[in-house]
Amino acid sequence: MLKKLAVALVATIMSIGMSVGSAQARISALSSFTHAHFPTCGEGLVSATCVCRAATRPGQQLCTAGRWCHTYDGACRQ
């Protein structure tokens, strides 16, 4: 009885570990997502969703309509 319980416990722990590993792989795939399919914003008020890219450093931020894109630092503010 104790041996069956130990096997079930190990199997459960292994399946949890595998689920966490696959979730971490999905998260890392999402974090490497780039905004390449959005157009680049110009300096100023944004009228449609676009990417505000920094001129002085590597960086970008997704801007939605009604926000202000600062191309100097790549920040999108209201």
CNS distance restraints for C-alpha pairs under 8 A (distance, minus, plus):
assign (resid   1 and name CA) (resid   5 and name CA) 6.36 0.50 0.50
assign (resid   2 and name CA) (resid   6 and name CA) 6.19 0.50 0.50
assign (resid   3 and name CA) (resid   7 and name CA) 6.24 0.50 0.50
assign (resid   4 and name CA) (resid   8 and name CA) 6.16 0.50 0.50
assign (resid   5 and name CA) (resid   9 and name CA) 6.08 0.50 0.50
assign (resid   6 and name CA) (resid  10 and name CA) 6.16 0.50 0.50
assign (resid   7 and name CA) (resid  11 and name CA) 6.12 0.50 0.50
assign (resid   8 and name CA) (resid  12 and name CA) 6.15 0.50 0.50
assign (resid   9 and name CA) (resid  13 and name CA) 6.22 0.50 0.50
assign (resid  10 and name CA) (resid  14 and name CA) 6.10 0.50 0.50
assign (resid  11 and name CA) (resid  15 and name CA) 6.22 0.50 0.50
assign (resid  12 and name CA) (resid  16 and name CA) 6.25 0.50 0.50
assign (resid  13 and name CA) (resid  17 and name CA) 6.17 0.50 0.50
assign (resid  14 and name CA) (resid  18 and name CA) 6.21 0.50 0.50
assign (resid  15 and name CA) (resid  19 and name CA) 6.22 0.50 0.50
assign (resid  16 and name CA) (resid  20 and name CA) 6.25 0.50 0.50
assign (resid  17 and name CA) (resid  21 and name CA) 6.18 0.50 0.50
assign (resid  18 and name CA) (resid  22 and name CA) 6.26 0.50 0.50
assign (resid  19 and name CA) (resid  23 and name CA) 6.16 0.50 0.50
assign (resid  20 and name CA) (resid  24 and name CA) 6.15 0.50 0.50
assign (resid  21 and name CA) (resid  25 and name CA) 6.30 0.50 0.50
assign (resid  22 and name CA) (resid  26 and name CA) 6.30 0.50 0.50
assign (resid  23 and name CA) (resid  27 and name CA) 6.24 0.50 0.50
assign (resid  24 and name CA) (resid  28 and name CA) 6.17 0.50 0.50
assign (resid  25 and name CA) (resid  29 and name CA) 6.21 0.50 0.50
assign (resid  26 and name CA) (resid  30 and name CA) 6.28 0.50 0.50
assign (resid  27 and name CA) (resid  31 and name CA) 6.14 0.50 0.50
assign (resid  28 and name CA) (resid  32 and name CA) 6.37 0.50 0.50
assign (resid  29 and name CA) (resid  33 and name CA) 6.78 0.50 0.50
assign (resid  35 and name CA) (resid  51 and name CA) 6.73 0.50 0.50
assign (resid  35 and name CA) (resid  62 and name CA) 7.41 0.50 0.50
assign (resid  38 and name CA) (resid  49 and name CA) 7.30 0.50 0.50
assign (resid  38 and name CA) (resid  50 and name CA) 5.29 0.50 0.50
assign (resid  38 and name CA) (resid  51 and name CA) 6.19 0.50 0.50
assign (resid  39 and name CA) (resid  49 and name CA) 7.93 0.50 0.50
assign (resid  39 and name CA) (resid  50 and name CA) 5.09 0.50 0.50
assign (resid  39 and name CA) (resid  51 and name CA) 6.18 0.50 0.50
assign (resid  40 and name CA) (resid  50 and name CA) 5.48 0.50 0.50
assign (resid  40 and name CA) (resid  51 and name CA) 4.78 0.50 0.50
assign (resid  40 and name CA) (resid  52 and name CA) 6.07 0.50 0.50
assign (resid  40 and name CA) (resid  53 and name CA) 6.91 0.50 0.50
assign (resid  41 and name CA) (resid  46 and name CA) 6.98 0.50 0.50
assign (resid  41 and name CA) (resid  50 and name CA) 5.39 0.50 0.50
assign (resid  41 and name CA) (resid  51 and name CA) 5.50 0.50 0.50
assign (resid  41 and name CA) (resid  52 and name CA) 5.11 0.50 0.50
assign (resid  41 and name CA) (resid  53 and name CA) 7.35 0.50 0.50
assign (resid  41 and name CA) (resid  63 and name CA) 7.97 0.50 0.50
assign (resid  41 and name CA) (resid  69 and name CA) 6.82 0.50 0.50
assign (resid  42 and name CA) (resid  46 and name CA) 7.86 0.50 0.50
assign (resid  42 and name CA) (resid  52 and name CA) 7.34 0.50 0.50
assign (resid  42 and name CA) (resid  69 and name CA) 6.93 0.50 0.50
assign (resid  42 and name CA) (resid  71 and name CA) 7.05 0.50 0.50
assign (resid  43 and name CA) (resid  68 and name CA) 7.60 0.50 0.50
assign (resid  43 and name CA) (resid  69 and name CA) 5.40 0.50 0.50
assign (resid  43 and name CA) (resid  70 and name CA) 5.58 0.50 0.50
assign (resid  43 and name CA) (resid  71 and name CA) 5.55 0.50 0.50
assign (resid  44 and name CA) (resid  68 and name CA) 5.20 0.50 0.50
assign (resid  44 and name CA) (resid  69 and name CA) 5.22 0.50 0.50
assign (resid  44 and name CA) (resid  70 and name CA) 6.66 0.50 0.50
assign (resid  45 and name CA) (resid  65 and name CA) 7.88 0.50 0.50
assign (resid  45 and name CA) (resid  66 and name CA) 6.37 0.50 0.50
assign (resid  45 and name CA) (resid  67 and name CA) 5.84 0.50 0.50
assign (resid  45 and name CA) (resid  68 and name CA) 4.42 0.50 0.50
assign (resid  45 and name CA) (resid  69 and name CA) 6.35 0.50 0.50
assign (resid  46 and name CA) (resid  50 and name CA) 7.69 0.50 0.50
assign (resid  46 and name CA) (resid  63 and name CA) 7.21 0.50 0.50
assign (resid  46 and name CA) (resid  64 and name CA) 6.81 0.50 0.50
assign (resid  46 and name CA) (resid  65 and name CA) 5.07 0.50 0.50
assign (resid  46 and name CA) (resid  66 and name CA) 5.58 0.50 0.50
assign (resid  46 and name CA) (resid  67 and name CA) 5.59 0.50 0.50
assign (resid  46 and name CA) (resid  68 and name CA) 5.88 0.50 0.50
assign (resid  46 and name CA) (resid  69 and name CA) 6.72 0.50 0.50
assign (resid  47 and name CA) (resid  64 and name CA) 7.59 0.50 0.50
assign (resid  47 and name CA) (resid  65 and name CA) 4.59 0.50 0.50
assign (resid  47 and name CA) (resid  66 and name CA) 6.13 0.50 0.50
assign (resid  48 and name CA) (resid  64 and name CA) 6.07 0.50 0.50
assign (resid  48 and name CA) (resid  65 and name CA) 4.66 0.50 0.50
assign (resid  49 and name CA) (resid  62 and name CA) 7.18 0.50 0.50
assign (resid  49 and name CA) (resid  63 and name CA) 5.56 0.50 0.50
assign (resid  49 and name CA) (resid  64 and name CA) 4.35 0.50 0.50
assign (resid  49 and name CA) (resid  65 and name CA) 5.70 0.50 0.50
assign (resid  50 and name CA) (resid  62 and name CA) 5.94 0.50 0.50
assign (resid  50 and name CA) (resid  63 and name CA) 5.41 0.50 0.50
assign (resid  50 and name CA) (resid  64 and name CA) 6.67 0.50 0.50
assign (resid  51 and name CA) (resid  60 and name CA) 6.47 0.50 0.50
assign (resid  51 and name CA) (resid  61 and name CA) 5.68 0.50 0.50
assign (resid  51 and name CA) (resid  62 and name CA) 4.53 0.50 0.50
assign (resid  51 and name CA) (resid  63 and name CA) 5.77 0.50 0.50
assign (resid  52 and name CA) (resid  60 and name CA) 5.51 0.50 0.50
assign (resid  52 and name CA) (resid  61 and name CA) 5.26 0.50 0.50
assign (resid  52 and name CA) (resid  62 and name CA) 6.12 0.50 0.50
assign (resid  52 and name CA) (resid  63 and name CA) 6.34 0.50 0.50
assign (resid  52 and name CA) (resid  69 and name CA) 5.73 0.50 0.50
assign (resid  52 and name CA) (resid  70 and name CA) 7.13 0.50 0.50
assign (resid  52 and name CA) (resid  71 and name CA) 6.28 0.50 0.50
assign (resid  52 and name CA) (resid  74 and name CA) 5.21 0.50 0.50
assign (resid  52 and name CA) (resid  75 and name CA) 6.61 0.50 0.50
assign (resid  52 and name CA) (resid  76 and name CA) 6.57 0.50 0.50
assign (resid  53 and name CA) (resid  58 and name CA) 7.91 0.50 0.50
assign (resid  53 and name CA) (resid  59 and name CA) 6.11 0.50 0.50
assign (resid  53 and name CA) (resid  60 and name CA) 4.39 0.50 0.50
assign (resid  53 and name CA) (resid  61 and name CA) 6.66 0.50 0.50
assign (resid  53 and name CA) (resid  71 and name CA) 5.86 0.50 0.50
assign (resid  53 and name CA) (resid  73 and name CA) 7.62 0.50 0.50
assign (resid  53 and name CA) (resid  74 and name CA) 4.61 0.50 0.50
assign (resid  53 and name CA) (resid  75 and name CA) 7.83 0.50 0.50
assign (resid  54 and name CA) (resid  58 and name CA) 6.30 0.50 0.50
assign (resid  54 and name CA) (resid  59 and name CA) 5.52 0.50 0.50
assign (resid  54 and name CA) (resid  60 and name CA) 6.03 0.50 0.50
assign (resid  54 and name CA) (resid  70 and name CA) 7.77 0.50 0.50
assign (resid  54 and name CA) (resid  71 and name CA) 5.00 0.50 0.50
assign (resid  54 and name CA) (resid  72 and name CA) 5.45 0.50 0.50
assign (resid  54 and name CA) (resid  73 and name CA) 4.69 0.50 0.50
assign (resid  54 and name CA) (resid  74 and name CA) 3.72 0.50 0.50
assign (resid  54 and name CA) (resid  75 and name CA) 7.50 0.50 0.50
assign (resid  55 and name CA) (resid  71 and name CA) 5.91 0.50 0.50
assign (resid  55 and name CA) (resid  72 and name CA) 5.27 0.50 0.50
assign (resid  55 and name CA) (resid  73 and name CA) 6.58 0.50 0.50
assign (resid  55 and name CA) (resid  74 and name CA) 7.14 0.50 0.50
assign (resid  56 and name CA) (resid  72 and name CA) 6.04 0.50 0.50
assign (resid  56 and name CA) (resid  73 and name CA) 6.32 0.50 0.50
assign (resid  57 and name CA) (resid  73 and name CA) 6.96 0.50 0.50
assign (resid  59 and name CA) (resid  73 and name CA) 7.72 0.50 0.50
assign (resid  59 and name CA) (resid  74 and name CA) 6.12 0.50 0.50
assign (resid  60 and name CA) (resid  74 and name CA) 5.29 0.50 0.50
assign (resid  60 and name CA) (resid  75 and name CA) 7.32 0.50 0.50
assign (resid  61 and name CA) (resid  74 and name CA) 6.31 0.50 0.50
assign (resid  61 and name CA) (resid  75 and name CA) 6.27 0.50 0.50
assign (resid  61 and name CA) (resid  76 and name CA) 6.50 0.50 0.50
assign (resid  62 and name CA) (resid  76 and name CA) 7.37 0.50 0.50
assign (resid  63 and name CA) (resid  67 and name CA) 6.52 0.50 0.50
assign (resid  63 and name CA) (resid  68 and name CA) 7.84 0.50 0.50
assign (resid  63 and name CA) (resid  69 and name CA) 7.11 0.50 0.50
assign (resid  63 and name CA) (resid  76 and name CA) 5.74 0.50 0.50
assign (resid  66 and name CA) (resid  78 and name CA) 7.29 0.50 0.50
assign (resid  67 and name CA) (resid  76 and name CA) 6.36 0.50 0.50
assign (resid  67 and name CA) (resid  77 and name CA) 5.62 0.50 0.50
assign (resid  67 and name CA) (resid  78 and name CA) 4.70 0.50 0.50
assign (resid  68 and name CA) (resid  76 and name CA) 5.53 0.50 0.50
assign (resid  68 and name CA) (resid  77 and name CA) 5.19 0.50 0.50
assign (resid  68 and name CA) (resid  78 and name CA) 5.76 0.50 0.50
assign (resid  69 and name CA) (resid  74 and name CA) 7.02 0.50 0.50
assign (resid  69 and name CA) (resid  75 and name CA) 6.08 0.50 0.50
assign (resid  69 and name CA) (resid  76 and name CA) 4.58 0.50 0.50
assign (resid  69 and name CA) (resid  77 and name CA) 6.58 0.50 0.50
assign (resid  70 and name CA) (resid  74 and name CA) 5.62 0.50 0.50
assign (resid  70 and name CA) (resid  75 and name CA) 5.36 0.50 0.50
assign (resid  70 and name CA) (resid  76 and name CA) 6.22 0.50 0.50
assign (resid  70 and name CA) (resid  77 and name CA) 7.82 0.50 0.50
assign (resid  71 and name CA) (resid  75 and name CA) 7.01 0.50 0.50
